């Protein structure tokens, strides 16, 4: 495979200066994600052949226009007097890397794996003086044989995957039409009022709070085993079959009530537990869901709004996909508005000296099936041909990310990206039930299913 040739790294600032003296505090859901960062890659195949550097220059100009609507992206981190992070909104800008690869984007994708893909999305760890550290990075990689990759990385302290996608879409809108269709909204998370305050102290110590409290007070050992990512595409028929296998029919319409996320999460929870050698239980798992709708927030809310809840594997085994799905369905139902509000309030009051690894204690399953990646159109009607999402670093037992499918054959088609130690990833692809579904391998270990 062709290597990535890095051309330059530059600072990009917004076209409109930020109002002096503007600060943006971070929420409790922001602060708890401090140890993590995000890396996204969007691939495009533009039909018209361009001169080298032509597309990059166009995108460099439009991102400066887009950044005027994202003041926290160009700002820098500062500590408040009580030691909490906040953003000083200024014109420090973000870092942009420009690169090239020989061959076409399709040739690259035929052999892409985790290690190669991460070369398309530049990232730098926090500098020892945070005020001089860029919290967001973009990388534009032109394929000399045709095609483009846009990489975005950022600290999870300021953005969840929904926000990162929102930013790429805003950049695309500005490039295509000179206007952002859905500008971001910056405001604090809702806080409980006297009227809606939950006074049930028993409930305040359950579900979400218990999970976060355990992660903070009882950090698990971090694994440094090298991990790989395999990305599998399930068409609509496969997902419907999975729902039927995992679901319990609804009493009213005799159709399973599970969502594609719940069914696929159950499938991979049981399969991964099997390859990890579990016999009488499944590995404990944390599901991660977007809470914007639950909290009645606008889709444009910019900030962390994804919440984790633990699903215990005791009493389950790898042959009971339907029981695993029922446990996941119950965990999803626990994540209601009151529970999330209680969690936010508890985290605001908690003085956490050691930020937890929210993706380090359990197998993680992230629901991104409603993220609107494929509407990020930079030119004409050219949607991304592929997107990849990485929640880094990969330090826990494993990670499952469930995404919409590119050009899917129906609303139920999905992409599942699984990150595991390489030997376990190989065993997962050899699992009889996974092979029965026969999903298309998009990224990683292709030779194992040839």
N, C-alpha and C positions, 0 to 999 in steps of 0.2 A: 504494500500500500504506500502511496505517496506520502511524504512527510509534510508537515505544516511548516511553511517558511514565514517567519515573523518579520514584518517590514518595519513597523514603528509602533510606539506607544505615545499617546498624546493626551492632554487634558482638554475636555470639552466643557464649555460653560453655556449657560442659557443666554438667549439674545436680550432678555430683559433683566436688568439688575434686581437682586432681591432687596426688599425693604430692610434697611439697617435696623439692628436690634431685635430681629424676629427670632423667637425660640419656639421649639416644638417639643413638649414633654412626651415621653414614651409611656405606653400603657403597661399594665401588669402582664398582659398576654405578649407584649413585645419583649419585656425584660426576661421572661422565663425562657426565651429562645436564643439567648445571647451566644451560646456555644455553637450554634449551627449556622450554616450558610446554604444558599440555594445556587444551583447552576442549571440554566435552561439553554437548550439549543433548538433553533427553528431553521429548518432547511427549505430552500426555495429553488425552483427550476424556472428561470425566466426564459420565455421563448425566443427573445431577440438577443443575438450575440452582441456583447458590449466590448468597448476598448478596456484594457486593463486599468483598473482604478476608477472607472467612470461611475459605477454603482456606489462604490465606497464614498466618493466625494459627495454624491447626492444625499446619501444617508447621513453623512457627517454634518451637512448643512441642516437637514430636517430635524436631527436630534437636538440641535441647539434651540430650535423653535419649540420643540416638545418639552424640553426641560424647564421652560418658563412656567409650566403648569405643575411642576414637581419640585418645589423649593427644598424639601427635605432630602431629595436625592443628591443635590449639589452641595448640601451642607456638611457639617462635620460634628463628630460626637464630642460632648463635654459632660462632665460630672456635675450634678447639682450639689448644694451644700450637704445634703444628707447621703451623698454617694451614689445616687441613681443617675442613669444615663439620660441625656436629652440631646436634641439636635439644635445646633446654632445654624439657622438658615442663612447661607451666604452664597457667594459666587465662586467657591473653591472648585466646583465642577466634579465631573466623574472622569475616570480613565477610559480611554478607548484604545484598543489594540487592533491593528490592521495586519492581515495575513493573507497568504495565498497557498493553494494546493494544486499540484498538477493533476490532470484528469478531470472527470466530470463529477458532479454531486452524486449521480447514480452509481458510478464506480466506487466512490467512497462508501456509500451506504451498503453496498454488497458485502463489504468486509469490516464494517464498523464494529467496534466493541467499546466497552466502558473506557478503557485507557485511552484509546484513540479519540473517542468522542469528547472527553474532557479537555483535549488539546484545543478544541474549538471554542472553549469558554474560559477566558483568563480569570484567575482569582489570586489575590494576595492576602495572606493572613494579617490580622490587625498589627499595625506598626506599634512599637513600644511607646510612641507618643501618638495616641489616637487622634489628636486634633489634626495631624498631618496625613491621616490615612483616609483614602477614598473608600466609602462604604458600598459603592456600586461600580461595576466594570462592564463594559460591552466589548465584544470582539466581532469584527466583520471579516469573514474569510471568503475570498473569491476563489472559485474553482476555475482553473484556466480552460478546462474543457466544457464549461457551462455550469451555472448554478451558484448558489450563495448559501452560507451558513451565518446566522446571527446568534451570537452567544450573549447571554446576560447572566451575571453573577452578582450576588449582594449578600450582606449579612442578614440572617433571619431576624435579627433584632429590629429591623425596620420594615420588613416585608415578608408576607407569606407568599406561597405560589400564585394565589389569585392576584395579588397586587403586582407581582413580577410580570404576569401575563398582561395585566391591565396596562402596564408601562410599555410593553412591546406593541400592544394594539394601538396605544396613543401615538407611538412613534410611526407606526404604519399609517394611521389616519393622517398625520401631519405630512408625511411623504406623499401620500396619494392625493389628498384634497386641500392641504393647507389648514385643516381644522380638526381638532379632536372631537370625535362624536360624543364620547362620554367622559367628560373631565373628571379627574379624581376628586374625592371629597376628604378633607382633612379635619377631623374633629375627634374629641375623646370618645372612648367607649361609654355606653350608657351606664350610669350608676343607679343603685337602688334608692328609691325615695321612701319616705315613711310609709306611704300607702302600699307599696309593693314589696317592702322589706320582709324577708322570710325570717320569722322568729322561732321556727322549729329547729332547736339546737341539734336534735338527732339527725335531721336531714343535712344540716350544715357539716356534719362529719361523715358524709357518705358519698359514694360514686366519685364524682370528679375531684372533689377536695381530697378524698382519701388517696386517689391515684397520684395527684401532684404532690401531696404531703409525703407519700412514700418515696417518690422520685427524688425529692429534696433531701429527706432525712436518711434514706438508705440507698445511696448511689451504688449501682452495680459495677463490678469490675469491667473495664473497657477492653474489648477485644481489638487487637492489632493485626488479626489475621487478614491477609490480602483478600479482598472481595471482588467479585465480578458481577456484572449485570446482564441478565437476559431479558429481552423484550418480546412478548408474544402477542399476536393479533388474533382476536376471537371474532368471527363474523356473527351476524345476528342469530343465525340458526344455532350456532354453538352456545351462545349465551342463553338463549331460550331453553335449550336442553339442560344447561347447568342450573337454571332457575327451577325447572321442573324436577330435577334430581334432588336439589337442596331444599325445596320449599314444601310447606304444608298447605294444602288447598284452602282457600278462603271459603268460609261457610256460605257466603252469599252467591258468589259467581263461580265457585269451584276452580278458580285460578290461583296459583301461588301468589302471595302478597309480597314476596321478596323483590328488592331492586337488583339490577345487575351487579352493583357494588357488593351487596350483602351475599349474593350467591357466589360470585367469584372470590370474594374474601374467604368464604367458608371453604371453597375448593382448595385454595392455595394454603390456607391455615392447616388443613389436614395433611396435604401433600408434603409441606415443608416440615411439619412435625414428624412425619414418617421418615424423611431423609435424615433428620437429626437423631433418629434412633428412639423416639418416644414410643412406648408400648401401651401404657395404661392411662395416659393423659396426653393432651396437646400442650405445646409450649404456650406460655402466657403471651398474649398479644395486646397491643394497644392500637385502637382504631383512631384515626385523625380525620375530623370532619370540619367543613366550613360552617361557621355559626352566624353568618350575616343574616340569613333569612330567619333563623330562630330568634335573633335579637332585634328583628324588624329594622335592620340597617339597609341602606341603599346599596346596590351592587357596586357602586363606585367608592365605597368606603376604603381608604388606603391605610393599612396597618394590619397587624396580626389579628386574625379572627378565626384561626383554626385551633380546635381544642382536642385534646387526647382523652380517651377513656379506656380503662383496662378491661380486657375480656379474659377471665381465668380459664385455663384449659383442664382443670381438675374434673374428673368424671367423664371425660370425652376420650374417644380414640379415633385413629385416622380413618376408620371405615364408616364413621357416622357423620357424613357431610351435612345431613339434614339437621342433626342436633347441634353441630357447630354453627350452622346458619341461624338457628333459633337463639343461641347465645349471643351472636352478633346483633340480631334484630333487637333483642332486649337491651343490649348496651347502647344501641342507637336511640332507642326510646327513652333511655335515662338522660339523654343530653338535651333536655328541654330548656326553655328560657329561664325558669327559676334556678335550675341547677347551674347554668352557665353564669348567671348573675351572681349567685352565691360564690362561685369559684373566683370571679373577677374581684369581688369584695374581699375575699379571703387572701388572695394574692396581693392586693393593695396593702393589706395590713401586715403581711408576712415580711419580715426582714431577712431575706435569704442571702446569707453570706457566700454560699457556694451554689452558683447556678447549676441546675441539673442538666444532664444529657437527656433530653426528652425522647431521643431516638436511640438511647444506649442500653436501656434495661430490658426491653422485650422485643419480640418480633413486632415491627411496625407495619400497619396497613393504612395507607393514605387514600382518601377518596377525592380524586380530582376529575370524576367522570362528567361534571358539569362545567369544567373550565372551558372557556370559549377560545381555544388556541387558534383554530383554523379560520377565524375571521380577521386575523392579523394580515391584511393584504397591503403590501407596499406598492404594488404596480398592477394596473389592469384588473383582471380577475384571477390573479395568481395567488392562490392560497398556499400555505405551507404544505409540503409533501410529507413531512415527518416532523414531530416535535419530541424532545426528550426532557425529562425533569429529574434532577438529582437533589436530594436533601442530604447534605453532607455535614460532617464526615460520616462515612459508613463505619460505625464503631460498635454496633450492637449485634444481636443474633441474626438480623436480616431485615429486609424492607420490601414491602409490596406497594406499588403505586398504580392505581387504576385510573386510566385516562380514556377520553373519547378516541374513536378510531378515525384515521385519515381516510376520507372518501369511503366511509363505512357503507355497508349495504342496507343499513336501517338504523333506527334510533337505539337499538340494543347492542350494536357492535362496540367492542371495547379493546383497548390495548392494556396489557398488564406487564409492568416492568418489575422484575424481581432481582434484588441484590442479595447475594449469599456468598460464603466462601466457595471457591471454585469447585472443590470436590462435591459439595452439596448441590451446587447448580447443575453439575453433570448428572447427578442422581435424579434431580427433579425432572430433567428432560427425558430420563429413562423410565419415569414412573408410568405404570400401565394406564392409569386414568387420564393423565395428561396426554399421553400418546393416543388414547381413544378419541379425545377431542381434536387432536391434530391441528393445533393452532399454527399460524405462520410465524416463523422466527424472523424478527426484524433486526435484532441486535444481539451479538454474542453467541459463541459456541455453536455456530451454524453447522459445522462438520458433524456434530453429534446426532443430528436428525437427518443427515443426508442418506 
